[in-house]
Amino acid sequence: MMGLSRAELVAFERVVPLFERGRSPSLDEMASAANLSHRSIAHRYVRRWRDAGLITFIEGERRSYELVRTSDRLREFSDAALLAEVKRRGIAS
């Protein structure tokens, strides 16, 4: 499994609640939720999350994003300090 940067992991934790609303979020919604300044950064993160196996999507299809693994899966490739910081900031439950 591909390793993600701390910023990518924190952004993912912020985006997970969007998937729990029952519909696929848009790139703009994900960029806003993750506090990313540009949609292009959200697009890069989405591809990295897909490569890490956290989400799937169909190329060229709008709102085709699906959550594959929940934040529990992050424990397999993130360190304990990152998870503690994410929880301390109230980003994850």
Number of C-alpha atoms within 10 A of each C-alpha: 8 10 13 17 11 14 11 18 20 18 22 24 21 20 20 20 15 16 14 11 9 8 12 18 21 15 19 15 15 25 23 16 17 20 13 15 10 12 15 13 13 23 15 12 22 23 16 18 21 18 15 15 15 19 19 18 16 10 8 7 8 12 13 15 20 16 17 12 13 13 15 7 12 16 12 10 12 15 11 11 9 14 20 12 13 19 13 11 10 10 18 17 9
